[in-house]
Amino acid sequence: MKVILVNGSAHKEGATYTALCEVEKTLREEGIETEIFHIGNKAINGCQSCGGCAKLHRCVINDCVNEFVDKAREADGFVFGSPVYYAAINGALSAFMDRAFYSGSYTAVFKHKVAAGVVNARRGGNSAAFDELNKYFFISQMVVPASSYWNMTHGYTPDDVRQDLEGLRTMRILARNIAWVLKCREAAEAAGIHPPVTEPLVLTNFVR
């Protein structure tokens, strides 16, 4: 079993990374293989709505998004971490996730897998950013484990985050719940209990 933790911050080892490391450490203690995927600080183009991924099964813009989706095919779970910008996830991660989830939807890269979001802010805006991350998971039919509080830490620097003892506890509980769900899924598969089959898509709108 493997979980990919996506560091959506431009800072490779900043506050968001520090929160993700607490999740990663606990996952490893639970016997789960992990990898931290840093999206970097280079510009990431947003989705062009060209529909090319429907044919190619990958984004037409060949950058870190395709690199991640290729890795995601073999992963069992994901944790997406973001700093909070104006009560939202940062722009680079938003563009990254739009393209990754849209292109990945054509080959069910994320469907029925485990996912969680983690956010960090100096002071406020965490809840709105956390809600934004969760919407990607719910629309993709993913399994979203909870923690003892919303998955957030507070701090401007890594040292600040390390002093947020309640936030770090939340990260550890989240990781243990992720590990538990992954082990339950593995046991279910071994017992012949498979994910449900999705009904065919019917597109409607609100125009009469």
Rosetta blueprint (number, residue, H / E / L):
1 M L
2 K E
3 V E
4 I E
5 L E
6 V E
7 N E
8 G L
9 S L
10 A L
11 H L
12 K L
13 E L
14 G L
15 A H
16 T H
17 Y H
18 T H
19 A H
20 L H
21 C H
22 E H
23 V H
24 E H
25 K H
26 T H
27 L H
28 R H
29 E H
30 E L
31 G L
32 I L
33 E E
34 T E
35 E E
36 I E
37 F E
38 H E
39 I L
40 G L
41 N L
42 K L
43 A L
44 I L
45 N L
46 G L
47 C L
48 Q L
49 S L
50 C L
51 G L
52 G H
53 C H
54 A H
55 K H
56 L H
57 H L
58 R L
59 C L
60 V L
61 I L
62 N L
63 D L
64 C H
65 V H
66 N H
67 E H
68 F H
69 V H
70 D H
71 K H
72 A H
73 R L
74 E L
75 A L
76 D L
77 G E
78 F E
79 V E
80 F E
81 G E
82 S E
83 P E
84 V E
85 Y E
86 Y L
87 A L
88 A E
89 I E
90 N L
91 G H
92 A H
93 L H
94 S H
95 A H
96 F H
97 M H
98 D H
99 R H
100 A H
101 F H
102 Y H
103 S H
104 G H
105 S H
106 Y H
107 T H
108 A L
109 V L
110 F L
111 K L
112 H L
113 K L
114 V E
115 A E
116 A E
117 G E
118 V E
119 V E
120 N E
121 A E
122 R L
123 R L
124 G L
125 G L
126 N H
127 S H
128 A H
129 A H
130 F H
131 D H
132 E H
133 L H
134 N H
135 K H
136 Y H
137 F H
138 F H
139 I H
140 S L
141 Q L
142 M L
143 V E
144 V L
145 P L
146 A L
147 S L
148 S L
149 Y L
150 W L
151 N L
152 M E
153 T E
154 H E
155 G L
156 Y L
157 T L
158 P H
159 D H
160 D H
161 V H
162 R H
163 Q H
164 D L
165 L H
166 E H
167 G H
168 L H
169 R H
170 T H
171 M H
172 R H
173 I H
174 L H
175 A H
176 R H
177 N H
178 I H
179 A H
180 W H
181 V H
182 L H
183 K H
184 C H
185 R H
186 E H
187 A H
188 A H
189 E H
190 A H
191 A L
192 G L
193 I L
194 H L
195 P L
196 P L
197 V L
198 T L
199 E L
200 P L
201 L L
202 V L
203 L L
204 T L
205 N L
206 F L
207 V L
208 R L
